[in-house]
Amino acid sequence: MRVLFAGPPFFGLLYPLVPLAQAFRAAGHDVLVATCGKAVGHTVAAGLPAVDCAPGIDPDALYAAMEKGRQGKPPAPGERGQAPKGKGFSFFSEEMADTMVEIGRRWRPHLVVHTPNGVAGQLVAAALGVPSVLHAVGFGHTGRHVAMMNDALADGYARHGLTGPNPLAAWLDVTPPGMSATAEPHRRFLRHVPYNGGGALPHWLFEERERPRIAVTLGTVRPVVDGVSPIEWVIDAARVTDAEFVLALGGADLSGLGPLPENVRPVEWTPLGALLAGSDATIHHGGAGTTLTALDAGLPQIVLGEGADRPANAAAVRARGCGLVPEDPAALTGPDRPGRDLVRRLLEDEALATAAREAAEEMAAMPSPAETVPRLVELALAHGTAGAGGTHGPHRTPGATR
């Protein structure tokens, strides 16, 4: 069977697809990841075949420039990554749609898997008459949100003679059942298996810890947009906390933080799952992948939760009782130094640690990607198509190899 994965060209939205794509490959199925920009190289590094559906654009640079320029305002009509006529931000689905449909017609997938923001994949599925499966990436996406993304791609649907998407064949919910806020039709649970890219791990990560270790990250987008100022309060707290603080900021410029205390260790790119497995707590921005990776590791967390879907992720962590969410992150360096008390509670509140371990146990019991593959194969077979009007069987279009 052939499975097309449609991924938005950003780490946090592409990487969650990798474990399921690898599971399909391990089960003997053909996989192709359709994306653009640097995400093509990141996909190849994951051992998966990829195709660039929008050659010549740099989505990371364009998105960062847009975020810096709009200062909280919605995108202006005509910005790259936004659908025409001011219909909303499309996460570069508009730029990728036509090429992705054409590749789909030639490659003839049986199934399309996409994220809530990767609705170019849902367009491809509608154009080819094959089922599409939505792979959720966190707590912040609903059917209404996906409908808005598809509205942003309305001109793309019209170009291909379509009035809109077909209903989803399945919605893969990667949040722990006890924390899920989704009640979408055809929902199926899928365990979040952290994938953060490969990397050579340092020996200190495996050594016995003499004091607690707190991993600190702002993801891959926020340091580019806001710099490292959102964690100035963490450095202040580190000066009075008997713990090791590991700054995993992707090589961001740390000069604005001033001299670092001896218990603060900056690191270059380190796979987050491995870092958290060797830590006792974490402080982060609230990105979906980071939040779920922290839950999978069973760590209590401080979640800043500002912008995009981060407030929803932060709210879910707070409601479960396994993390703390500051009401005003900008005030954590105020005269009373509330950030120091927040870090102390992160390390000492046993209720947080207990709830975090329970969430991890719940996630471990969810169906794995390997267990989910045969269920999705059955779904595609039940649909009765082999892609683009073809028939089931070993037929391959020119250039399609196993």
C-alpha positions in Angstrom: 0.0 0.0 0.0 1.1 3.6 -0.7 0.7 6.3 2.0 1.2 10.0 1.3 2.1 12.1 4.4 1.4 15.8 3.9 3.4 17.8 6.3 3.6 21.6 7.0 7.2 22.7 6.7 7.9 23.3 10.4 9.6 21.0 12.9 6.7 21.0 15.4 4.1 20.1 12.8 6.2 17.7 10.7 8.0 15.6 13.3 4.9 14.2 15.0 4.2 12.4 11.7 7.5 10.6 11.5 6.9 7.7 13.9 3.7 6.7 12.1 5.4 7.0 8.7 8.3 4.9 9.9 5.9 2.3 11.2 4.2 2.1 7.8 7.7 1.6 6.2 8.6 -1.1 8.8 5.4 -2.9 7.9 6.4 -3.0 4.3 4.3 -0.2 2.9 5.5 2.6 0.6 5.6 6.1 2.1 6.2 9.5 0.6 6.3 12.7 2.6 5.2 15.8 0.8 6.4 19.1 2.3 8.7 22.0 1.4 11.7 24.1 2.5 14.1 22.7 5.1 11.5 20.1 6.1 12.5 18.1 3.1 16.0 17.6 4.4 14.7 16.9 7.9 12.5 14.2 6.5 15.3 12.6 4.6 17.4 12.6 7.7 14.6 10.6 9.3 15.2 7.9 6.7 12.0 8.8 4.8 11.6 9.7 1.1 10.4 13.3 0.6 9.4 15.6 -2.2 9.6 19.4 -2.3 6.2 20.7 -3.3 7.1 24.4 -3.2 10.7 24.8 -4.5 12.3 28.1 -4.1 10.7 29.3 -0.9 12.0 29.4 2.6 9.0 28.9 4.9 11.0 29.3 8.1 12.3 32.7 7.1 9.0 33.8 5.7 7.1 32.8 8.8 9.6 34.3 11.2 9.5 37.6 9.3 5.7 37.6 9.3 5.5 36.9 13.1 8.0 39.7 13.8 6.2 42.1 11.6 2.6 41.6 12.5 3.1 41.9 16.3 0.0 39.9 17.2 -2.1 41.2 14.3 -3.5 38.7 11.7 -1.5 38.2 8.5 -2.0 40.8 5.9 -3.6 39.7 2.6 -1.0 38.4 0.2 1.6 37.3 2.7 3.4 34.1 1.8 1.9 31.1 3.6 -1.5 32.8 3.6 -4.3 31.9 1.3 -5.5 34.5 -1.3 -8.1 37.1 -0.6 -7.4 37.3 3.1 -9.0 34.0 3.9 -6.5 33.1 6.6 -3.1 31.6 7.2 -2.7 28.3 5.3 0.7 27.1 6.6 1.9 27.1 3.0 -0.8 24.6 1.9 -1.7 27.1 -0.8 1.9 27.1 -2.1 2.1 23.3 -2.1 -1.3 22.3 -3.2 -1.1 22.1 -7.0 2.3 20.3 -7.0 1.1 17.9 -4.3 -2.0 17.1 -6.3 0.0 16.5 -9.4 2.5 14.2 -7.6 -0.4 12.4 -6.0 -2.0 11.7 -9.4 1.2 10.2 -10.6 2.2 8.3 -7.4 -1.4 7.2 -6.7 -1.5 6.8 -2.9 -4.2 4.6 -1.2 -4.3 6.8 1.9 -3.3 10.4 2.8 -2.2 11.3 6.3 -1.9 15.0 7.3 -1.8 17.3 10.3 -4.6 19.8 11.2 -2.4 22.5 9.5 -1.5 20.3 6.6 -4.8 20.6 4.8 -3.1 20.4 1.4 -3.2 16.7 2.1 -6.9 16.8 2.6 -7.2 18.5 -0.8 -5.1 15.8 -2.4 -7.3 13.1 -0.9 -10.4 14.8 -2.2 -8.9 15.2 -5.7 -7.8 11.6 -5.9 -10.9 10.1 -4.2 -8.9 8.4 -1.4 -9.5 8.5 2.3 -7.6 11.1 4.4 -6.6 10.7 8.1 -5.9 13.6 10.3 -2.9 13.1 12.7 -3.4 15.6 15.6 -0.3 17.2 17.1 -1.5 18.5 20.5 -4.5 19.8 22.5 -5.4 22.9 20.5 -7.0 21.6 17.3 -10.7 20.9 16.7 -12.9 20.1 13.7 -13.8 23.8 13.6 -10.1 24.7 13.4 -9.5 22.3 10.6 -12.6 23.7 8.7 -11.0 27.1 9.0 -7.8 25.8 7.5 -9.7 24.3 4.6 -11.6 27.6 4.1 -8.2 29.2 3.8 -7.5 26.8 0.9 -10.8 27.5 -0.8 -9.2 28.8 -4.0 -7.1 25.6 -4.2 -10.1 23.4 -4.0 -11.8 25.5 -6.7 -8.8 25.2 -9.0 -9.2 21.4 -8.9 -12.9 21.4 -9.4 -13.8 20.7 -5.8 -16.2 22.5 -3.5 -14.3 21.4 -0.4 -12.8 18.5 1.5 -14.3 15.1 2.0 -15.1 14.0 5.5 -12.1 12.6 7.4 -11.9 8.9 7.5 -10.2 9.0 11.0 -8.9 11.5 13.5 -5.8 10.3 15.4 -5.8 11.8 18.8 -2.3 11.7 20.4 -3.3 13.2 23.8 -3.8 11.0 26.8 -7.5 9.9 27.0 -7.9 11.5 30.4 -6.7 14.8 29.1 -8.3 14.8 25.6 -10.6 17.6 24.7 -11.5 16.1 21.4 -14.8 14.4 20.5 -14.4 14.4 16.7 -16.2 11.7 14.6 -14.0 8.6 13.9 -11.6 9.5 16.6 -8.9 6.9 17.3 -6.2 7.2 20.0 -2.5 7.0 18.9 0.4 7.0 21.3 2.7 10.0 20.9 6.2 8.6 20.3 8.6 11.5 20.6 10.7 12.1 17.5 13.0 15.1 17.6 15.6 14.1 15.1 18.8 12.2 15.7 21.9 13.5 17.5 25.1 12.4 19.3 24.2 12.4 23.0 26.7 13.6 25.6 28.0 11.3 28.3 26.8 13.5 31.1 23.3 12.8 30.1 23.7 9.2 31.3 25.7 9.9 34.5 24.1 9.7 37.9 22.7 13.1 38.9 24.0 14.8 42.1 21.2 17.4 42.0 17.9 17.7 40.1 18.1 18.6 36.4 15.7 21.0 34.7 15.5 21.1 30.9 14.6 24.5 29.5 13.5 25.0 25.9 11.6 27.4 23.8 11.2 25.1 20.8 12.4 26.0 17.3 10.3 29.0 16.4 10.0 31.2 19.4 13.8 31.9 19.8 13.9 33.1 16.2 10.9 35.4 16.8 11.4 36.6 20.4 15.0 35.7 21.1 15.8 34.2 24.6 14.3 37.0 26.7 11.3 34.8 27.7 13.7 32.8 30.0 15.6 35.6 31.7 13.6 34.8 34.8 14.9 31.2 34.7 18.5 32.4 34.9 17.5 34.5 37.9 15.9 31.5 39.6 18.9 29.3 38.8 21.1 31.6 40.9 19.3 30.6 44.1 18.2 27.0 43.2 20.3 23.9 43.9 19.6 22.3 40.6 21.2 22.0 37.1 19.5 24.0 34.3 20.1 22.7 30.8 19.3 25.4 28.1 18.3 23.6 25.0 17.7 26.6 22.7 18.9 25.3 19.4 22.0 27.4 19.2 20.2 30.7 19.9 22.3 33.7 20.8 22.5 33.7 24.7 24.4 36.9 25.1 21.3 38.8 26.2 21.1 36.6 29.3 24.4 37.9 30.6 26.9 35.8 32.5 25.4 32.4 33.2 25.6 30.8 36.7 27.8 27.7 37.1 24.7 25.5 37.3 23.4 26.5 33.9 24.5 24.4 31.0 23.8 25.6 27.5 23.7 22.8 24.8 23.5 22.7 21.1 20.8 20.7 19.3 19.9 17.7 21.5 17.0 15.4 20.8 14.4 16.5 23.3 13.1 13.1 24.1 16.6 12.0 25.2 17.2 15.2 27.2 13.9 14.9 29.1 14.5 11.2 29.8 17.6 12.3 31.6 15.9 15.2 33.5 13.7 15.7 36.5 11.5 18.6 35.4 11.2 20.9 32.4 10.3 24.5 31.6 9.1 25.3 28.1 7.1 27.5 25.8 4.1 25.1 25.4 4.5 23.8 21.9 2.5 20.7 21.2 5.5 18.4 20.6 7.4 19.7 23.6 4.3 19.3 25.9 3.6 15.8 24.8 7.2 14.8 25.0 7.3 16.1 28.6 4.1 14.1 29.4 5.6 11.0 27.8 8.7 11.4 30.1 6.5 11.8 33.2 8.0 15.2 34.1 6.4 18.0 36.0 6.6 21.1 33.9 6.3 24.9 33.8 4.5 25.9 30.6 4.6 29.5 29.5 1.8 28.9 27.0 1.8 32.1 24.9 0.7 32.3 21.3 -0.6 29.8 18.7 -2.0 26.6 20.2 0.3 27.0 23.3 -2.4 28.3 25.7 -4.5 25.1 25.0 -1.5 22.9 25.6 -0.7 24.8 28.8 -4.4 24.6 30.0 -4.5 20.8 29.5 -1.3 20.4 31.6 -2.6 22.6 34.4 -6.0 20.9 34.4 -4.3 17.5 34.8 -2.3 18.8 37.7 1.1 17.9 36.3 2.3 21.3 35.6 2.3 25.0 36.4 1.3 27.9 34.2 2.2 31.4 35.2 -0.6 33.9 34.8 1.8 36.5 33.5 5.1 35.2 32.3 6.4 38.7 31.8 6.1 39.4 35.5 8.2 36.5 36.6 11.3 38.8 37.0 9.3 41.3 39.0 10.5 42.8 42.3 9.2 39.9 44.4 11.0 37.4 42.1 7.9 35.1 41.7 9.9 33.0 39.2 12.1 31.7 42.0 9.1 30.4 43.9 7.6 28.8 40.8 10.8 26.8 40.2 11.0 25.8 43.8 7.4 24.4 43.6 8.2 22.6 40.4 10.9 20.7 42.2 9.2 20.2 45.5 5.5 19.7 44.8 5.0 15.9 45.0 1.5 16.2 43.7 2.8 17.6 40.4 5.3 14.7 40.1 2.6 12.1 40.9 0.2 13.5 38.3 3.0 13.6 35.7 3.9 9.9 36.3 0.2 9.0 36.0 -0.1 10.8 32.7 3.0 9.0 31.3 1.5 5.6 32.3 -1.7 6.5 30.5 0.2 7.4 27.4 2.2 4.2 27.5 -1.0 2.2 27.3 -2.2 3.9 24.1 -2.0 2.1 20.8 1.5 2.5 19.3 2.2 3.5 15.7 3.0 -0.1 14.9 -0.4 -1.2 16.3 -2.2 1.5 14.4 -0.8 0.7 11.0 -2.9 -2.4 10.3 -6.0 -0.6 11.5 -5.4 2.2 8.9 -4.6 -0.4 6.2 -8.1 -1.9 6.9 -9.6 1.6 6.7 -8.0 2.2 3.3 -9.1 -1.2 2.0 -12.6 -0.7 3.2 -12.7 2.5 1.1 -12.3 0.4 -2.0 -9.8 2.4 -3.9 -6.1 2.2 -4.7 -5.7 5.9 -5.4 -6.7 8.1 -8.3 -9.4 5.6 -9.5 -7.0 2.7 -9.6 -7.5 -0.8 -8.2 -5.8 -2.6 -5.3 -2.7 -4.5 -6.1 1.0 -4.2 -6.9 0.6 -1.7 -9.8 3.2 1.1 -9.6 3.4 4.2 -11.7 6.7 5.0 -13.4 9.3 5.9 -10.8 7.5 4.5 -7.9 9.8 2.0 -6.2 9.6 -0.1 -3.0 
